Structure formats: C-alpha cells, structure tokens
C-alpha cells in the first residue's frame, strides 16, 4: 500500500513538472498571450485617473482566440503608437465614459475608437467612414449627424459619441451578445443576422467565433480585446500610458457672433491643431452661430478665451454693454435632458429628449409628418433597416408602435412614416 501511494505521488509530480515546462515554453514563445483581465477592484476609493476608471467598468467577457494573442502582441510591440493614440484619446475619454456610464454600457466601449480611428476625429476610411466612431454617411444621417459643406457632425466628439452610444445600445438589445453587437457595428446587423441564419440552417453554432465573417470583422473584436488587455495591465506589456486626469477635458461654449477658426484658437491661446481636434466637425474657416452655435475649448482655457474675446469684440467696435459679449458658458456634463445642451449634441439623440424646449421641438417634428402607412414585417426585417427605408429613426418607430424591445415578429403590422394613409 505504501509503495502504491509513493508511486502515485511520483507520477503526479512528474505530470505537474511537464505541465509547468510546457507552460514556460508557451510563455517564451508568446510573451504577449492574453490574460484574464477581470480582477478584484477596490471600489471604496475613487478612481485614480481615467485609465483606472475605465478598468473599473470592464463588463464584456474576455474573448479567447488566437487572433487576440496576435493583436495583443502587435500593439505591445508598437508602444510608441499606443502612446500617441492615448495622447489623442485623452481629450475625449472623460466625456465618452460619462456617456457610456449614463447609459449603463461597458467601459470597454471607450476603447473602440482606438480600433476604429486611432482616436483621430479627422480619420477618413476608404468607405468614407469618418470621425472617432467611423460613421459612414448613410448611418450618420440615420442618427441625424449633419453632413454638408459647412459641418460634418460625424467628426463632432459630442454628437458622434452620443450617436455611437445609441447605436451600440440598440445593437446589443437586438443581438443580446456583445461580440455579435460589435460585429454588427463593423459589418452591419443585417449581414451578421444572415450569417447566423446560414449557420443555423446548416446545423452549426451561431456564436461570434463560429460565424463566417469578412477578415476585417473577424479581426475587429480581437483588436478591441487586445487593446483591453494592454490598458488592463500596461506594465506587463511594456507600454506607457500618458497621465489622464479623471476630470473634464473640454467645455462647450455657446456663441452669438461669427468667429474665424484661426481667431478662436488665438483667443484661447492654444495651437490651431488643438482647436481643430476639439472642433473637427467644422468645415468652414468662419463659424457662424446659425451653423456652429457652440465650440469646444480645453476647460483650463475658458477664462483666457473669455477675457481675450471681450477685448477682441471691443476692438471690432461691437457693443459690449448690456450683457455678455457674445458667449454663454455651457455645463460640461451635457445632459441630453437639459435645455442648455448644445444643438449639436441633442441632434444625435432625438428619441431621448426630455426638456420642455426639446419636447416642443420633437412635437413639431411629429406634426410635420402626420401621414402614416402600415408595414407588414417580413423575414429579415429589422427596426434599423426599416428606419433607413422609411427615413426615420429606430426610436421613432418604437414610439409610434409602443414597442418595448427591438425584436419583431413575422406578420407584425407596424406604423411607419409615409404619405399613403392619414394617421
């Protein structure tokens, strides 16, 4: 009996030793292998900085896939690029996190612009996708992001972020799975749904890893997971992140006079590149209040801008008495329920307006199109597709039909905007 116990003990020791050696070989072969980023966080203390705040809100399950390891290794082997992207991101992260948390969404989504645009609001893809969140023109119009010769709100950090949050919320509600929702954001919900239907008809699983996806979409979620791995533990990957305070970076200012872009930057005493990074939506060198009612400035330059603007307006022989000289400060927390929220911001979320002023605006919009028609739901129909077809929004379709979710049933009759039937 003692001999048998001794034999078992020796065998267990040998197996454990082999496993350890294999693990060490794997670690040597791929030092950037993805690790579990979920950990115990002390929530009794406030977040130390913006990076700590992001880590505290991680809620999407970690994706385990060889592509994740490949992209983690890629980003970790380019620490200078990671630092530059993070430097650009620091202007927007506080606001993006506020919007995600207000809508109870995972904070990993604040890292999505790293994948989409490298956090460059001027980024433009071959498919004409633009801005931090890379909206293509048609999707941008669907979310009421104005696009013309004077303004492209796909590049507006406030309007585009609110549109992206609304879209991602809808996709998760539609798919019930963050991997599929993210794939839908990249490839289109209709395309993902058809891929799932093909797998289902073939008797195959319909999860993200089992779908036949284009290369870009196949790499999309692994890229996000790779960025998450590095942000979760930058020291492990030899990546340095710039310090980013957990405080508002920019403040919105409402103006009532035309102002040149170059002059605004000088009045705030900031480089013109910094001004353009915050006001990337502006296409014209002169910002009129009718088209650009608000501008964004670094929070620590507002007082300087205000003082310089007063002097500048007096120098232009414009009356300075009887009120503030052409500007009004707007709270940093641009709550869409607030009547002081900028026009640019509220335009991105028409279905969530709550203030008296905004509610009145929404009533006017409804009265403009009193005529309705009926659509019978067919196979493959989604609220997003129907909203594009009938030039409306998902929120308006849900309001018109008192829908509690985004799921549709075959044969279901929906009221949609149109001219055939009086509503």
Secondary structure, 3 states (H helix, E strand, C coil): CHHHHHHHHHHHHHHHHHHHHHHHHHHHHCCCCCCCCCCCCCCCCCCCCHHHHHHHCCCCCCCCCHHHHHHHHHHHCCHHHHHHHHHHHCCCHHHHHHHHHHCCCCHHHHHHHHHHHCCCCCCECCCCCECCCCECHHHHHHCCCCECCCEEHHHCHHHHHHHHHHHHHHHHHHHCCHHHHHHHHHHCHHHHHHHHHHHHHCCCCCCHHHCCCCHHHHHHHHHHHHHHHHHHCHHHHCCCCCCCCCCCCEEEEEECCCEEHHHHHHHHCCCHHHHHHHCCCECCCEECCCCCCEEEEEHHHHHHHHHHHHHHHHHCCCCCCCCCCCEEECCCCCCCCCCCCCHHHHCCCHHHCCCHHHHHHHHHHHHHCCEEEEEECCCCCCHHHHHHHCCCCHHHHHHHHCCCCCCCCCCCEEEEECCCEEC
